[in-house]
Amino acid sequence: MRITDEQHQLLLSLKVERLRDNKANVALVNTFKSKKNPVLEQIITTRHAFDKDREGTTAYYVVKGPDGTLLLYFSLKCGELFENLDMRKMQIAKATRDNIDIISNPDKFDSETVHAAQLFIKDNWAEILSILPNLHDYADKKGHFKSDVTKELNSEISRVLKTYPAIELVEFCKNDNANDKWQEFGLPQKIGECVFWYHIVPILKSVQEIIGCEYVYLFAADNTEDRFLANYYQVALHFENSNKLGANKPHYDFMCYFLHQKISDLDKGVEEFKNNFNPDEDIV
């Protein structure tokens, strides 16, 4: 069942505030506790989060209840995703483009050359099909790759096929000391889902109005055998795991699972969350 007006207003009453914007937060963060994520607890209760927020390198937000109770905190920063550049695909792409040109202009080439071009397309069809959407990109890159390596003065440059502007959800953690307070709200959904769909998504959308941004991503710190946390992010928050996109993973996120989703899909996720907020009446 869809969320009620009363529940909707209750979620809107949660206050999302930049950590650095209120001096009272210096004392408030001392009430934060996380048994499952002691590292995330330490980040918010020490100077780390305040320093990063003031520097502007990572934006930290605290989520408070109507009475000022610290319920949860999260942080965001700019990032980038990419598609890897596959040298084998570059070779296939250039050969494909050249052979298609031969097949398309049979009068300009002898019959043996045309026949060889047809055989190449036939023998490599499965691989060609896999790169067809990016055929032009791959074909164009082959001739410039070695030249770029020679021209570029910075030896630490990584060359990829494409890049995608993104926002990283760096930290996302609820306050165990506020569990009872959240229970008092009487909502059927977990606090993480409510904060994500009602308060984090609007921030992501507002950022997209200012700068180009296509994806939101995170590294799920999940040490469980059944990948409980990663599965939660995928099912409840609609993040996905695919080999199509890559990300630079810093040491801080080693042993974490990389997940992502398109910002353009978030509005659909919000509606789905609202439409299924309450259990159906006929379910006992």
N, C-alpha and C positions, 0 to 999 in steps of 0.2 A: 504493500500500500504506500501511497505517496506521503511524504512528510506533511505534517499538519502545520497550520499557520503558527500555532504556539511553539512548536518545535523549531520552526524556521526562525522565529524571532529570538528564541533562546540561543541558537547558534550564532546569530548575528550580534548578540549581546557580548560574545566573547571579544576581549580586547587584544588586538595584535599590536605590539609596540616594539620599535627598535630598541635594543638593549641599551645603547648609549644615550638615548633620549630622555631617560628618567634616572636621576641620581638615586632614587629609592630602590632601583634594581640592584645596586651594589649589595644591599643587605638582603633583598628578596631572594637572590639566587642561592643564598645559604640554606634555603628551605628545600632545595632540589635534591632528590635522591633517585638513583636508578640502580637496582640490584643486578639487572641483566647487562647494563652498559656502564660500568664504573669509569671507563675512559671518557664517555660523553658526560658523565656527572662531573668529572674533574675539569673538563673544558669549560663548563658554564660556571663552576663555583670558584675558579681561580681567575687570574688576570688574563688568561689566554683569550677568551671570548671578547672581553672588553677591549683589549689591545687591538685585535683584528677588526672589530667593529669600528673603533675610532680611526684606525688607519684606512679603512675603506676597502681592505683586501677581501674581507668576507663580511656579509651582512647578517648579523644575528638578530633574531626576533624572539620575544617572549610572548606567550599566549596566556592571558589571565582570565579568570572567571569574573562575573559581575561584582564580586566582593573583593577582587584583587588577588585572589589565590593564584599562584604560579602553577599552571596546569601542564605546560609543555614548552619546549623551545625548539627552534629550527634555524638553519642557516643556509644562505644562498650565495653563490658566486658565479661569475662568468666562466664559460668553458667552451670546448669545441669537440665535436665528433668528426669522424672521417671514414672514408672508404679506402682501404689499402690499394696500393698500386701493384698489380701482379705482372711481373715481367713476361711470364708465359702468355698471359692474356694480351699483352701489348703486341707480342709477336704474331699471335693468331689474328688479332684485330687488323694489323697492317696488311698481313697476307690476305685476309678476307676482303678488305677494301680493294686491294690491287686485283684480286681474281674476279670480284664482282664487276670491276671496270672492264676486264677482258671479256667476260661473258656478255656484258651489256653492249659491247662493240665488237662482235665477231668478225666484221669485215676488215678491221684494222690489224688482225692477228692471224697467224697460220692455224690450221686445223689442230695440229698437235698441241699448241699453246692453249687453245680454247678447251680442248679435251682435258688437259692437265688441270686447268682452272676448275672445270666442272667436277673432276675427281676430288680436288682439294675440298671444295664446298661439301661434297657428299661425305667424304671420310671424316671431316671435322665438324659435321653439322651439330652434334650434341653440344660441343664446346662453344661453337659459334652462337647457338641459341642462348646459351647462358650469359653471353656478354653483349647480345644484340642491343639491349636498351642503352648501353654505354659504348657502343662500337666506335662512334666518332671520337669520344674522349680518349679511349685507349689508342686508337690509331694515330691521333694527333700527338700523343705523348712520346711515342717511341723515338721519333726523330729529334726530340728536344732534350731527352733525358741526359745523355752524355754531355751535351753542350751545357746544360744547366749545372751539372756537377763541376765542370771546369770553370764556369763563369762565377758561381756563387762563392763568396769569400768565407762564409760561415760553414765549417765542416760539420756542424751539429744539426743542420737542417734535415728533417725527415720528409721525404717526398711521398705524397699520397695521391690518389685519383681525384677525390673530392673532399671538401671540408663542409661542415654544417655548424652554424652558430647555435650555441646551446647554453643552458643554465644548469648548474649542478646543485642538487639538493644535498648539501654536504653533511649536515647533522640533522637528526629528526628524532627526538626522544621525549617521552612523557615523564612527568614527575610522579614517582611512586607515592610520595607523601600526599598527593592530591587525589589518590584513587577513590577515597570515600566521598570527596567533594564531587567528583564526576558522577559517582553512583547516585548522588542526590538529585542530579538533573533528570534521572529517570529516562534516559534516551536508550534506544535499542542498538545503537551503533557505537563502535569504539571511538575514543577521542582522536586517535590518529587519522582515521578516515574522515571524521567530521572537520578537523582542522585543515586537512589537505584539500578537500573538495570545496570547503566554504571560505578558506582564508589564504591558503597558499596558491591555489589556482588563480584567484584574482590578481595576486602580485605578479605571477608569471605572465598573465595576459596583459597587464599594464606595462611590463617591461617590453613586451613585444610591440606595443604601440610606440615605443620610443626608439628602439633599435631592432635591427633584423635578428630574429631568433626563431629557430625551428624546432629544437628538441629540449626536453628536460631529462636529466639523467641522474643516477645515483650509484653508489657502491654499497651494497647491502652487507653489513657486518654480521654474517650468519655462520655460526660454528656448529649448528645442529646437524645431525645426520640426515634428517628429512628435509633440510632447507626450508624450515618453517617460516622464517622471516622473509626470505626471498620469495617464497610462494605467496605470502601475505601481500607483498608489494605488487606482485603480478595479478593476483585475483582481486584484491580490494581497491588497489590504486591504479590498476591497468598498465603497469610498467611491463615491458617485454624484454626477453633475452634472445638476441639473434646474432648470427655471425656476419651480418651484412655491414654493421657499423662497428667501428673501433673507438677507443678512447685512450688517452694517456693516463696510466694508473700510477699515482705516486706511492711511495713507500708506506705512507699512512693508511692506504687502502689495500695493501697486500692481504690476500686471503679473503677478500670481499667479492661479491658477485656484481658485475656490471649490468645495469638495467636501464632502459630508456623508453620514452614515448614521445610522440609528436605533440607539440603544444596545440596544434590545430584540432586535435582529437579531444582536448580537455573539456570543452563545452558539452560534448556528447556524454562524457563521463559524469559530469555534474548532474545532468538530467537523469541519467540512469541511477545515480546515487539517491536523488530526491524521490524518484518514482518507486524505488525499492527500499525506502528508509524503514518502513514498518512492516512486520510480518503480515501476511494475508490473514484475514479474519477466520477463514475456514481451516487454517492450520492450527491444530491443537498442540 
